[in-house]
Structures are given as structure tokens and as C-alpha cells.
Amino acid sequence: MKSDREKWDRRYSDEISDSLSPDPLLLEFRELFSSGRALDLACGLGSASMFLAGIGYWVDAFDTSEVALRKLMNQLVRKNLSIGVAVVDLDYYPLQRNTYDVVTVFYFFSQRIVASIRAALKPKGILVYSTFNYLHLSDRPDFCRDYLVPPGGIGRFFPDLHVVADRESSEENPAISQFIGINLAI
Ligand SMILES: C[S@@+](CC[C@H](N)C(=O)[O-])C[C@H]1O[C@@H](n2cnc3c(N)ncnc32)[C@H](O)[C@@H]1O
């Protein structure tokens, strides 16, 4: 949606200080990752993309904010990393099926794209997902419910993935749900 894109472009133009360090979930499960193709959805400034590129993945990084992606590209030059970035509205963009060894999603949720995320995983592909759940409403009552994981956690949206971790609440923050699943289908 155009208004979403404008909102995020404004936010990223305001020099927000989002961390460029990889999410702790990626570090906790570092041993799962090897090499191949990775997709970082709603990548923002690209902390997960850069982590995955740094350990040897070919990474595609998608986000609706051109401003965020421009900042990410500046970082790539500085760090001598290569990532394929694209300005994409995930609500309407069909992901390539059966393509990725790893898909990461940090702090973005939309039930509309769950099936497309699942289909993008190759056999043995790993999904790493961490984002706000409905408990976030107690801090941010104005937050749009559609963007929050409902009660039950993330795993129930990916019922055929082998569960490595399915935490309705993370240890650090009850309002964050985390999921790691592997596509064991042949
Ligand atoms: C909270 S930020 C998270 C950024 C990054 N994943 C991180 O953890 O730092 C949410 C991101 O989702 C992106 N986003 C929001 N709606 C989107 C959509 N419909 N399609 C693609 N990206 C979207 C925003 O531009 C923003 O970068």
C-alpha cells in the first residue's frame, strides 16, 4: 500500500537507529545455516541480510521502503558484500516458489503472505520468523491487529514444517513470538 510505503520511507529518512546487528535468534541457531540462497523479507536496513551474506549465502532482500534499501546498499558497499535488493510490496508480490534454503522475516507479519512464504522454501529450507504478537497491544494500543501474530504463535501458520523452535513469547519480551521450521517435504 502506498501509504505504508510512505510511512516507512519517512521513518527511515528520520535517521532511525535500527540495529545493524543480527537478531539474537539467528545467532542462537547459527549451526543450522550453511550456504545457498536466502531471502530476507521486509528486510529494513538489512541486518539479517548482511548476516546471511557474511556467512556465505546468496541473499535477496525485499522491502517496501526505497529509503531503507538505499541505506542498505550503502552499507553493502562499505562492507564489500553483495545482496540482491528489490522494492516490493509483499502483500501483492508473488515470491519465487521452491527457491530458498533460508527465509527470514523479522518484525513483519501479514497472514496474506504466509502461503507464499511457505511455497518459497526449497526442500530442507529453513524459515526463521520473529515478530510482535497480540500482547504488543498493551504497549501500543493503536498498533494494527492485522500485523500482529494472534494467540497460538507463528508455528500454526506453517503446520507442515518440522519445528525447531516455536515460542509464543520470547524470553526477553512476551510480546515477541519466534519460530524456526524446516521444510522436510520431498
Ligand atoms: C519493523 S521494520 C523491520 C525491519 C527489519 N526486518 C528488522 O528487523 O530490522 C518493518 C519493515 O517492514 C517493511 N514493510 C512494511 N510493509 C511492507 C510490505 N507490505 N511489503 C514489504 N515490506 C513492508 C517496512 O518498510 C519495514 O522495513
The ligand as an SDF file (V2000), in Angstrom:
LIG
                    3D

 27 29  0  0  0  0  0  0  0  0999 V2000
    9.7350   -3.1090   11.9270 C   0  0  0  0  0  0  0  0  0  0  0  0
   10.5360   -2.9940   10.3730 S   0  0  0  0  0  0  0  0  0  0  0  0
   11.5630   -4.4430   10.4250 C   0  0  0  0  0  0  0  0  0  0  0  0
   12.7690   -4.3070    9.5540 C   0  0  0  0  0  0  0  0  0  0  0  0
   13.7750   -5.4620    9.6570 C   0  0  0  0  0  0  0  0  0  0  0  0
   13.1750   -6.7400    9.3000 N   0  0  0  0  0  0  0  0  0  0  0  0
   14.3650   -5.5130   11.0310 C   0  0  0  0  0  0  0  0  0  0  0  0
   14.0830   -6.4530   11.7830 O   0  0  0  0  0  0  0  0  0  0  0  0
   15.1170   -4.5930   11.3770 O   0  0  0  0  0  0  0  0  0  0  0  0
    9.2380   -3.4910    9.2840 C   0  0  0  0  0  0  0  0  0  0  0  0
    9.6590   -3.4450    7.8220 C   0  0  0  0  0  0  0  0  0  0  0  0
    8.6020   -3.9320    7.0200 O   0  0  0  0  0  0  0  0  0  0  0  0
    8.5770   -3.1700    5.8300 C   0  0  0  0  0  0  0  0  0  0  0  0
    7.2300   -3.3360    5.2610 N   0  0  0  0  0  0  0  0  0  0  0  0
    6.0590   -2.9180    5.7980 C   0  0  0  0  0  0  0  0  0  0  0  0
    5.0320   -3.2650    4.9860 N   0  0  0  0  0  0  0  0  0  0  0  0
    5.5860   -3.9090    3.9180 C   0  0  0  0  0  0  0  0  0  0  0  0
    5.0490   -4.5150    2.7410 C   0  0  0  0  0  0  0  0  0  0  0  0
    3.7340   -4.5250    2.5020 N   0  0  0  0  0  0  0  0  0  0  0  0
    5.9040   -5.0630    1.8600 N   0  0  0  0  0  0  0  0  0  0  0  0
    7.2500   -5.0620    2.0890 C   0  0  0  0  0  0  0  0  0  0  0  0
    7.8110   -4.5170    3.1940 N   0  0  0  0  0  0  0  0  0  0  0  0
    6.9870   -3.9460    4.0950 C   0  0  0  0  0  0  0  0  0  0  0  0
    8.9130   -1.7650    6.2730 C   0  0  0  0  0  0  0  0  0  0  0  0
    9.3900   -0.9430    5.2400 O   0  0  0  0  0  0  0  0  0  0  0  0
    9.9750   -2.0310    7.3420 C   0  0  0  0  0  0  0  0  0  0  0  0
   11.2630   -2.0130    6.7890 O   0  0  0  0  0  0  0  0  0  0  0  0
  1  2  1  0
  2  3  1  0
  2 10  1  0
  3  4  1  0
  4  5  1  0
  5  6  1  0
  5  7  1  0
  7  8  2  0
  7  9  1  0
 10 11  1  0
 11 12  1  0
 11 26  1  0
 12 13  1  0
 13 14  1  0
 13 24  1  0
 14 15  1  0
 14 23  1  0
 15 16  2  0
 16 17  1  0
 17 18  1  0
 17 23  2  0
 18 19  1  0
 18 20  2  0
 20 21  1  0
 21 22  2  0
 22 23  1  0
 24 25  1  0
 24 26  1  0
 26 27  1  0
M  CHG  2   2   1   9  -1
M  END
$$$$
